[in-house]
Amino acid sequence: MSEQYRFPWRERMTILGDVEAASFLPWIERHAAKLGLAQAICVAGPDRIELDIVGPAELIDMMEMGCSLGPIDVWVEAIHRAPIESESG
């Protein structure tokens, strides 16, 4: 088993664009759950969503791809990702 699966990766994902649609936050939550990722929405505005996401790096990559395509009523211009440092390390 790879290290990434035994020790989940934590990232802050920032989604920029026209992301105000009411359907997008539930969409993010639903798709994170389908991928087995833990997530918490930190900021939700008309042009920015920030979420902390935890899981294997490959699945976080898949989540980024899904969000970039998103539901039809949002327009994602960019997604930025940054690792979240472990508090115990």
Biopython code that builds the backbone (N, CA, C, O; Angstrom):
import numpy as np
from Bio.PDB.StructureBuilder import StructureBuilder

atoms = [
    (1, "MET", "N", (0.852, -1.179, 0.000)),
    (1, "MET", "CA", (0.000, 0.000, 0.000)),
    (1, "MET", "C", (0.896, 1.239, 0.000)),
    (1, "MET", "O", (1.887, 1.285, 0.729)),
    (2, "SER", "N", (0.554, 2.241, -0.812)),
    (2, "SER", "CA", (1.406, 3.423, -0.907)),
    (2, "SER", "C", (1.279, 4.287, 0.340)),
    (2, "SER", "O", (0.292, 4.212, 1.072)),
    (3, "GLU", "N", (2.300, 5.110, 0.566)),
    (3, "GLU", "CA", (2.306, 6.026, 1.713)),
    (3, "GLU", "C", (1.099, 6.955, 1.677)),
    (3, "GLU", "O", (0.530, 7.265, 2.724)),
    (4, "GLN", "N", (0.703, 7.401, 0.493)),
    (4, "GLN", "CA", (-0.405, 8.348, 0.374)),
    (4, "GLN", "C", (-1.707, 7.746, 0.875)),
    (4, "GLN", "O", (-2.552, 8.473, 1.397)),
    (5, "TYR", "N", (-1.893, 6.444, 0.731)),
    (5, "TYR", "CA", (-3.119, 5.826, 1.202)),
    (5, "TYR", "C", (-3.104, 5.605, 2.710)),
    (5, "TYR", "O", (-4.153, 5.666, 3.351)),
    (6, "ARG", "N", (-1.944, 5.351, 3.279)),
    (6, "ARG", "CA", (-1.861, 5.144, 4.723)),
    (6, "ARG", "C", (-1.887, 6.455, 5.477)),
    (6, "ARG", "O", (-2.397, 6.518, 6.596)),
    (7, "PHE", "N", (-1.344, 7.502, 4.881)),
    (7, "PHE", "CA", (-1.282, 8.812, 5.522)),
    (7, "PHE", "C", (-1.956, 9.821, 4.606)),
    (7, "PHE", "O", (-1.320, 10.353, 3.696)),
    (8, "PRO", "N", (-3.238, 10.092, 4.837)),
    (8, "PRO", "CA", (-3.976, 10.979, 3.936)),
    (8, "PRO", "C", (-3.335, 12.359, 3.807)),
    (8, "PRO", "O", (-2.721, 12.874, 4.742)),
    (9, "TRP", "N", (-3.493, 12.920, 2.658)),
    (9, "TRP", "CA", (-2.983, 14.231, 2.312)),
    (9, "TRP", "C", (-4.035, 15.267, 2.666)),
    (9, "TRP", "O", (-5.229, 15.018, 2.503)),
    (10, "ARG", "N", (-3.608, 16.423, 3.148)),
    (10, "ARG", "CA", (-4.528, 17.520, 3.481)),
    (10, "ARG", "C", (-4.192, 18.720, 2.626)),
    (10, "ARG", "O", (-3.030, 19.115, 2.528)),
    (11, "GLU", "N", (-5.203, 19.302, 2.007)),
    (11, "GLU", "CA", (-4.992, 20.465, 1.150)),
    (11, "GLU", "C", (-6.091, 21.488, 1.348)),
    (11, "GLU", "O", (-7.211, 21.155, 1.738)),
    (12, "ARG", "N", (-5.753, 22.745, 1.070)),
    (12, "ARG", "CA", (-6.747, 23.813, 0.933)),
    (12, "ARG", "C", (-6.949, 23.998, -0.565)),
    (12, "ARG", "O", (-6.001, 24.307, -1.288)),
    (13, "MET", "N", (-8.175, 23.813, -1.032)),
    (13, "MET", "CA", (-8.506, 23.989, -2.436)),
    (13, "MET", "C", (-9.309, 25.278, -2.564)),
    (13, "MET", "O", (-10.329, 25.453, -1.897)),
    (14, "THR", "N", (-8.841, 26.178, -3.426)),
    (14, "THR", "CA", (-9.522, 27.446, -3.674)),
    (14, "THR", "C", (-10.039, 27.428, -5.100)),
    (14, "THR", "O", (-9.272, 27.290, -6.054)),
    (15, "ILE", "N", (-11.348, 27.568, -5.232)),
    (15, "ILE", "CA", (-12.014, 27.528, -6.536)),
    (15, "ILE", "C", (-12.454, 28.951, -6.859)),
    (15, "ILE", "O", (-13.205, 29.561, -6.098)),
    (16, "LEU", "N", (-11.983, 29.481, -7.995)),
    (16, "LEU", "CA", (-12.293, 30.848, -8.398)),
    (16, "LEU", "C", (-13.133, 30.848, -9.669)),
    (16, "LEU", "O", (-12.952, 30.004, -10.546)),
    (17, "GLY", "N", (-14.045, 31.798, -9.755)),
    (17, "GLY", "CA", (-14.877, 31.933, -10.945)),
    (17, "GLY", "C", (-16.271, 32.388, -10.557)),
    (17, "GLY", "O", (-16.466, 32.984, -9.497)),
    (18, "ASP", "N", (-17.233, 32.107, -11.409)),
    (18, "ASP", "CA", (-18.634, 32.401, -11.117)),
    (18, "ASP", "C", (-19.216, 31.154, -10.456)),
    (18, "ASP", "O", (-19.794, 30.294, -11.120)),
    (19, "VAL", "N", (-19.050, 31.074, -9.130)),
    (19, "VAL", "CA", (-19.390, 29.853, -8.391)),
    (19, "VAL", "C", (-20.548, 30.081, -7.406)),
    (19, "VAL", "O", (-20.682, 29.377, -6.405)),
    (20, "GLU", "N", (-21.379, 31.085, -7.720)),
    (20, "GLU", "CA", (-22.450, 31.484, -6.812)),
    (20, "GLU", "C", (-23.652, 30.551, -6.841)),
    (20, "GLU", "O", (-24.467, 30.592, -5.918)),
    (21, "ALA", "N", (-23.793, 29.728, -7.843)),
    (21, "ALA", "CA", (-24.979, 28.881, -7.980)),
    (21, "ALA", "C", (-25.224, 28.055, -6.720)),
    (21, "ALA", "O", (-24.301, 27.466, -6.157)),
    (22, "ALA", "N", (-26.468, 28.025, -6.297)),
    (22, "ALA", "CA", (-26.845, 27.296, -5.073)),
    (22, "ALA", "C", (-26.542, 25.805, -5.180)),
    (22, "ALA", "O", (-26.391, 25.129, -4.162)),
    (23, "SER", "N", (-26.455, 25.298, -6.376)),
    (23, "SER", "CA", (-26.226, 23.860, -6.567)),
    (23, "SER", "C", (-24.780, 23.449, -6.338)),
    (23, "SER", "O", (-24.512, 22.262, -6.154)),
    (24, "PHE", "N", (-23.830, 24.397, -6.343)),
    (24, "PHE", "CA", (-22.418, 24.007, -6.352)),
    (24, "PHE", "C", (-21.923, 23.451, -5.020)),
    (24, "PHE", "O", (-21.212, 22.446, -5.010)),
    (25, "LEU", "N", (-22.275, 24.070, -3.904)),
    (25, "LEU", "CA", (-21.801, 23.546, -2.610)),
    (25, "LEU", "C", (-22.302, 22.125, -2.353)),
    (25, "LEU", "O", (-21.503, 21.268, -1.974)),
    (26, "PRO", "N", (-23.599, 21.838, -2.545)),
    (26, "PRO", "CA", (-24.034, 20.442, -2.381)),
    (26, "PRO", "C", (-23.358, 19.504, -3.385)),
    (26, "PRO", "O", (-23.090, 18.344, -3.072)),
    (27, "TRP", "N", (-23.086, 20.004, -4.578)),
    (27, "TRP", "CA", (-22.401, 19.209, -5.594)),
    (27, "TRP", "C", (-21.005, 18.842, -5.099)),
    (27, "TRP", "O", (-20.592, 17.688, -5.215)),
    (28, "ILE", "N", (-20.274, 19.816, -4.547)),
    (28, "ILE", "CA", (-18.930, 19.565, -4.009)),
    (28, "ILE", "C", (-18.996, 18.523, -2.897)),
    (28, "ILE", "O", (-18.212, 17.574, -2.889)),
    (29, "GLU", "N", (-19.919, 18.693, -1.966)),
    (29, "GLU", "CA", (-20.052, 17.757, -0.850)),
    (29, "GLU", "C", (-20.369, 16.346, -1.339)),
    (29, "GLU", "O", (-19.797, 15.371, -0.852)),
    (30, "ARG", "N", (-21.274, 16.245, -2.296)),
    (30, "ARG", "CA", (-21.681, 14.933, -2.823)),
    (30, "ARG", "C", (-20.518, 14.235, -3.538)),
    (30, "ARG", "O", (-20.294, 13.040, -3.342)),
    (31, "HIS", "N", (-19.790, 14.971, -4.352)),
    (31, "HIS", "CA", (-18.698, 14.351, -5.108)),
    (31, "HIS", "C", (-17.503, 14.016, -4.223)),
    (31, "HIS", "O", (-16.823, 13.017, -4.460)),
    (32, "ALA", "N", (-17.237, 14.832, -3.212)),
    (32, "ALA", "CA", (-16.185, 14.476, -2.252)),
    (32, "ALA", "C", (-16.549, 13.177, -1.547)),
    (32, "ALA", "O", (-15.699, 12.307, -1.361)),
    (33, "ALA", "N", (-17.811, 13.047, -1.154)),
    (33, "ALA", "CA", (-18.256, 11.815, -0.483)),
    (33, "ALA", "C", (-18.132, 10.607, -1.413)),
    (33, "ALA", "O", (-17.732, 9.530, -0.970)),
    (34, "LYS", "N", (-18.465, 10.768, -2.680)),
    (34, "LYS", "CA", (-18.342, 9.657, -3.633)),
    (34, "LYS", "C", (-16.896, 9.186, -3.770)),
    (34, "LYS", "O", (-16.633, 8.004, -3.991)),
    (35, "LEU", "N", (-15.962, 10.132, -3.634)),
    (35, "LEU", "CA", (-14.544, 9.797, -3.732)),
    (35, "LEU", "C", (-13.953, 9.354, -2.395)),
    (35, "LEU", "O", (-12.790, 8.956, -2.332)),
    (36, "GLY", "N", (-14.744, 9.420, -1.332)),
    (36, "GLY", "CA", (-14.255, 9.033, -0.014)),
    (36, "GLY", "C", (-13.359, 10.083, 0.620)),
    (36, "GLY", "O", (-12.527, 9.757, 1.466)),
    (37, "LEU", "N", (-13.519, 11.339, 0.223)),
    (37, "LEU", "CA", (-12.719, 12.432, 0.760)),
    (37, "LEU", "C", (-13.472, 13.151, 1.871)),
    (37, "LEU", "O", (-14.689, 13.319, 1.800)),
    (38, "ALA", "N", (-12.755, 13.564, 2.876)),
    (38, "ALA", "CA", (-13.332, 14.419, 3.916)),
    (38, "ALA", "C", (-13.135, 15.854, 3.457)),
    (38, "ALA", "O", (-12.075, 16.203, 2.939)),
    (39, "GLN", "N", (-14.152, 16.687, 3.645)),
    (39, "GLN", "CA", (-14.037, 18.075, 3.218)),
    (39, "GLN", "C", (-14.788, 18.980, 4.175)),
    (39, "GLN", "O", (-15.737, 18.569, 4.844)),
    (40, "ALA", "N", (-14.338, 20.222, 4.221)),
    (40, "ALA", "CA", (-15.006, 21.249, 5.022)),
    (40, "ALA", "C", (-14.927, 22.552, 4.247)),
    (40, "ALA", "O", (-13.838, 23.003, 3.891)),
    (41, "ILE", "N", (-16.073, 23.157, 3.987)),
    (41, "ILE", "CA", (-16.128, 24.441, 3.304)),
    (41, "ILE", "C", (-15.702, 25.521, 4.287)),
    (41, "ILE", "O", (-16.279, 25.641, 5.368)),
    (42, "CYS", "N", (-14.700, 26.302, 3.921)),
    (42, "CYS", "CA", (-14.187, 27.370, 4.793)),
    (42, "CYS", "C", (-14.716, 28.735, 4.380)),
    (42, "CYS", "O", (-15.051, 29.556, 5.234)),
    (43, "VAL", "N", (-14.794, 28.985, 3.079)),
    (43, "VAL", "CA", (-15.266, 30.258, 2.530)),
    (43, "VAL", "C", (-16.161, 29.933, 1.344)),
    (43, "VAL", "O", (-15.815, 29.100, 0.506)),
    (44, "ALA", "N", (-17.311, 30.591, 1.277)),
    (44, "ALA", "CA", (-18.206, 30.417, 0.130)),
    (44, "ALA", "C", (-18.742, 31.784, -0.262)),
    (44, "ALA", "O", (-19.536, 32.376, 0.469)),
    (45, "GLY", "N", (-18.314, 32.284, -1.404)),
    (45, "GLY", "CA", (-18.776, 33.567, -1.908)),
    (45, "GLY", "C", (-19.125, 33.444, -3.375)),
    (45, "GLY", "O", (-18.982, 32.368, -3.954)),
    (46, "PRO", "N", (-19.582, 34.527, -3.990)),
    (46, "PRO", "CA", (-20.010, 34.468, -5.391)),
    (46, "PRO", "C", (-18.872, 34.200, -6.374)),
    (46, "PRO", "O", (-19.109, 33.716, -7.481)),
    (47, "ASP", "N", (-17.634, 34.514, -5.972)),
    (47, "ASP", "CA", (-16.511, 34.321, -6.887)),
    (47, "ASP", "C", (-15.393, 33.457, -6.310)),
    (47, "ASP", "O", (-14.326, 33.331, -6.911)),
    (48, "ARG", "N", (-15.641, 32.862, -5.143)),
    (48, "ARG", "CA", (-14.577, 32.089, -4.481)),
    (48, "ARG", "C", (-15.177, 31.074, -3.513)),
    (48, "ARG", "O", (-16.080, 31.391, -2.738)),
    (49, "ILE", "N", (-14.665, 29.866, -3.574)),
    (49, "ILE", "CA", (-14.972, 28.833, -2.585)),
    (49, "ILE", "C", (-13.642, 28.276, -2.115)),
    (49, "ILE", "O", (-12.786, 27.926, -2.927)),
    (50, "GLU", "N", (-13.470, 28.195, -0.810)),
    (50, "GLU", "CA", (-12.279, 27.562, -0.241)),
    (50, "GLU", "C", (-12.735, 26.383, 0.592)),
    (50, "GLU", "O", (-13.663, 26.499, 1.393)),
    (51, "LEU", "N", (-12.083, 25.252, 0.403)),
    (51, "LEU", "CA", (-12.398, 24.095, 1.206)),
    (51, "LEU", "C", (-11.130, 23.373, 1.596)),
    (51, "LEU", "O", (-10.156, 23.331, 0.845)),
    (52, "ASP", "N", (-11.162, 22.808, 2.786)),
    (52, "ASP", "CA", (-10.101, 21.913, 3.229)),
    (52, "ASP", "C", (-10.540, 20.521, 2.846)),
    (52, "ASP", "O", (-11.689, 20.136, 3.061)),
    (53, "ILE", "N", (-9.624, 19.773, 2.280)),
    (53, "ILE", "CA", (-9.958, 18.446, 1.778)),
    (53, "ILE", "C", (-8.872, 17.462, 2.203)),
    (53, "ILE", "O", (-7.682, 17.774, 2.160)),
    (54, "VAL", "N", (-9.298, 16.275, 2.613)),
    (54, "VAL", "CA", (-8.371, 15.272, 3.151)),
    (54, "VAL", "C", (-8.627, 13.933, 2.461)),
    (54, "VAL", "O", (-9.769, 13.490, 2.336)),
    (55, "GLY", "N", (-7.551, 13.305, 2.022)),
    (55, "GLY", "CA", (-7.647, 11.985, 1.411)),
    (55, "GLY", "C", (-6.405, 11.717, 0.584)),
    (55, "GLY", "O", (-5.470, 12.518, 0.586)),
    (56, "PRO", "N", (-6.387, 10.603, -0.119)),
    (56, "PRO", "CA", (-5.248, 10.285, -0.978)),
    (56, "PRO", "C", (-5.081, 11.344, -2.076)),
    (56, "PRO", "O", (-6.064, 11.815, -2.649)),
    (57, "ALA", "N", (-3.839, 11.707, -2.357)),
    (57, "ALA", "CA", (-3.548, 12.763, -3.331)),
    (57, "ALA", "C", (-4.196, 12.495, -4.688)),
    (57, "ALA", "O", (-4.679, 13.423, -5.337)),
    (58, "GLU", "N", (-4.210, 11.244, -5.116)),
    (58, "GLU", "CA", (-4.798, 10.916, -6.418)),
    (58, "GLU", "C", (-6.288, 11.227, -6.446)),
    (58, "GLU", "O", (-6.807, 11.676, -7.468)),
    (59, "LEU", "N", (-6.982, 10.994, -5.336)),
    (59, "LEU", "CA", (-8.413, 11.277, -5.291)),
    (59, "LEU", "C", (-8.675, 12.775, -5.186)),
    (59, "LEU", "O", (-9.682, 13.266, -5.695)),
    (60, "ILE", "N", (-7.777, 13.502, -4.528)),
    (60, "ILE", "CA", (-7.901, 14.963, -4.506)),
    (60, "ILE", "C", (-7.697, 15.508, -5.921)),
    (60, "ILE", "O", (-8.363, 16.466, -6.314)),
    (61, "ASP", "N", (-6.788, 14.912, -6.684)),
    (61, "ASP", "CA", (-6.613, 15.290, -8.093)),
    (61, "ASP", "C", (-7.912, 15.078, -8.863)),
    (61, "ASP", "O", (-8.305, 15.922, -9.668)),
    (62, "MET", "N", (-8.574, 13.959, -8.617)),
    (62, "MET", "CA", (-9.843, 13.673, -9.279)),
    (62, "MET", "C", (-10.913, 14.685, -8.879)),
    (62, "MET", "O", (-11.725, 15.095, -9.708)),
    (63, "MET", "N", (-10.912, 15.083, -7.617)),
    (63, "MET", "CA", (-11.864, 16.083, -7.145)),
    (63, "MET", "C", (-11.620, 17.419, -7.847)),
    (63, "MET", "O", (-12.568, 18.096, -8.244)),
    (64, "GLU", "N", (-10.363, 17.791, -7.999)),
    (64, "GLU", "CA", (-10.041, 19.034, -8.713)),
    (64, "GLU", "C", (-10.569, 18.992, -10.144)),
    (64, "GLU", "O", (-11.160, 19.961, -10.621)),
    (65, "MET", "N", (-10.357, 17.874, -10.821)),
    (65, "MET", "CA", (-10.845, 17.744, -12.200)),
    (65, "MET", "C", (-12.362, 17.852, -12.247)),
    (65, "MET", "O", (-12.913, 18.528, -13.115)),
    (66, "GLY", "N", (-13.037, 17.186, -11.314)),
    (66, "GLY", "CA", (-14.497, 17.255, -11.268)),
    (66, "GLY", "C", (-14.977, 18.677, -11.035)),
    (66, "GLY", "O", (-15.908, 19.134, -11.699)),
    (67, "CYS", "N", (-14.351, 19.381, -10.097)),
    (67, "CYS", "CA", (-14.761, 20.761, -9.808)),
    (67, "CYS", "C", (-14.496, 21.676, -10.992)),
    (67, "CYS", "O", (-15.274, 22.596, -11.244)),
    (68, "SER", "N", (-13.411, 21.440, -11.724)),
    (68, "SER", "CA", (-13.115, 22.287, -12.880)),
    (68, "SER", "C", (-14.187, 22.132, -13.956)),
    (68, "SER", "O", (-14.480, 23.083, -14.680)),
    (69, "LEU", "N", (-14.768, 20.948, -14.063)),
    (69, "LEU", "CA", (-15.853, 20.716, -15.022)),
    (69, "LEU", "C", (-17.205, 21.103, -14.414)),
    (69, "LEU", "O", (-18.070, 21.658, -15.092)),
    (70, "GLY", "N", (-17.364, 20.802, -13.131)),
    (70, "GLY", "CA", (-18.505, 21.227, -12.330)),
    (70, "GLY", "C", (-19.869, 21.085, -12.961)),
    (70, "GLY", "O", (-19.998, 20.596, -14.083)),
    (71, "PRO", "N", (-20.893, 21.517, -12.233)),
    (71, "PRO", "CA", (-22.237, 21.540, -12.803)),
    (71, "PRO", "C", (-22.340, 22.653, -13.850)),
    (71, "PRO", "O", (-21.520, 23.570, -13.865)),
    (72, "ILE", "N", (-23.326, 22.572, -14.704)),
    (72, "ILE", "CA", (-23.437, 23.495, -15.835)),
    (72, "ILE", "C", (-23.704, 24.946, -15.421)),
    (72, "ILE", "O", (-23.432, 25.862, -16.197)),
    (73, "ASP", "N", (-24.229, 25.167, -14.218)),
    (73, "ASP", "CA", (-24.588, 26.530, -13.811)),
    (73, "ASP", "C", (-23.470, 27.271, -13.076)),
    (73, "ASP", "O", (-23.719, 28.324, -12.488)),
    (74, "VAL", "N", (-22.249, 26.745, -13.099)),
    (74, "VAL", "CA", (-21.090, 27.466, -12.551)),
    (74, "VAL", "C", (-20.012, 27.578, -13.631)),
    (74, "VAL", "O", (-19.978, 26.801, -14.585)),
    (75, "TRP", "N", (-19.138, 28.561, -13.454)),
    (75, "TRP", "CA", (-17.998, 28.730, -14.362)),
    (75, "TRP", "C", (-16.743, 28.824, -13.518)),
    (75, "TRP", "O", (-16.506, 29.837, -12.860)),
    (76, "VAL", "N", (-15.941, 27.777, -13.534)),
    (76, "VAL", "CA", (-14.700, 27.740, -12.767)),
    (76, "VAL", "C", (-13.576, 28.256, -13.661)),
    (76, "VAL", "O", (-13.300, 27.703, -14.726)),
    (77, "GLU", "N", (-12.935, 29.329, -13.200)),
    (77, "GLU", "CA", (-11.827, 29.918, -13.964)),
    (77, "GLU", "C", (-10.476, 29.348, -13.544)),
    (77, "GLU", "O", (-9.586, 29.170, -14.374)),
    (78, "ALA", "N", (-10.329, 29.062, -12.253)),
    (78, "ALA", "CA", (-9.045, 28.551, -11.762)),
    (78, "ALA", "C", (-9.265, 27.802, -10.457)),
    (78, "ALA", "O", (-10.202, 28.084, -9.710)),
    (79, "ILE", "N", (-8.395, 26.852, -10.201)),
    (79, "ILE", "CA", (-8.370, 26.135, -8.928)),
    (79, "ILE", "C", (-6.934, 26.163, -8.434)),
    (79, "ILE", "O", (-6.008, 25.770, -9.144)),
    (80, "HIS", "N", (-6.763, 26.638, -7.198)),
    (80, "HIS", "CA", (-5.443, 26.661, -6.568)),
    (80, "HIS", "C", (-5.457, 25.677, -5.404)),
    (80, "HIS", "O", (-6.449, 25.560, -4.684)),
    (81, "ARG", "N", (-4.365, 24.987, -5.238)),
    (81, "ARG", "CA", (-4.245, 24.016, -4.149)),
    (81, "ARG", "C", (-2.971, 24.284, -3.364)),
    (81, "ARG", "O", (-1.929, 24.621, -3.925)),
    (82, "ALA", "N", (-3.085, 24.123, -2.042)),
    (82, "ALA", "CA", (-1.915, 24.288, -1.176)),
    (82, "ALA", "C", (-1.988, 23.253, -0.062)),
    (82, "ALA", "O", (-3.051, 23.040, 0.520)),
    (83, "PRO", "N", (-0.869, 22.613, 0.233)),
    (83, "PRO", "CA", (-0.876, 21.640, 1.333)),
    (83, "PRO", "C", (-1.141, 22.316, 2.671)),
    (83, "PRO", "O", (-0.760, 23.465, 2.892)),
    (84, "ILE", "N", (-1.790, 21.593, 3.542)),
    (84, "ILE", "CA", (-2.009, 22.047, 4.919)),
    (84, "ILE", "C", (-1.023, 21.274, 5.779)),
    (84, "ILE", "O", (-1.038, 20.044, 5.795)),
    (85, "GLU", "N", (-0.176, 21.985, 6.485)),
    (85, "GLU", "CA", (0.837, 21.343, 7.313)),
    (85, "GLU", "C", (0.171, 20.626, 8.484)),
    (85, "GLU", "O", (-0.793, 21.123, 9.066)),
    (86, "SER", "N", (0.691, 19.474, 8.812)),
    (86, "SER", "CA", (0.204, 18.699, 9.953)),
    (86, "SER", "C", (0.562, 19.415, 11.251)),
    (86, "SER", "O", (1.684, 19.895, 11.412)),
    (87, "GLU", "N", (-0.389, 19.484, 12.169)),
    (87, "GLU", "CA", (-0.143, 20.134, 13.453)),
    (87, "GLU", "C", (0.785, 19.307, 14.339)),
    (87, "GLU", "O", (1.429, 19.848, 15.238)),
    (88, "SER", "N", (0.858, 18.008, 14.092)),
    (88, "SER", "CA", (1.686, 17.144, 14.929)),
    (88, "SER", "C", (3.114, 17.009, 14.384)),
    (88, "SER", "O", (3.994, 16.481, 15.064)),
    (89, "GLY", "N", (3.339, 17.492, 13.149)),
    (89, "GLY", "CA", (4.644, 17.290, 12.551)),
    (89, "GLY", "C", (5.468, 18.481, 12.619)),
    (89, "GLY", "O", (6.608, 18.471, 12.153)),
]
sb = StructureBuilder()
sb.init_structure("model")
sb.init_model(0)
sb.init_chain("A")
sb.init_seg("    ")
for serial, (resi, resn, name, xyz) in enumerate(atoms, 1):
    if name == "N":
        sb.init_residue(resn, " ", resi, " ")
    sb.init_atom(name, np.array(xyz, "f"), 0.0, 1.0, " ", f" {name:<3s}", serial, name[0])
structure = sb.get_structure()
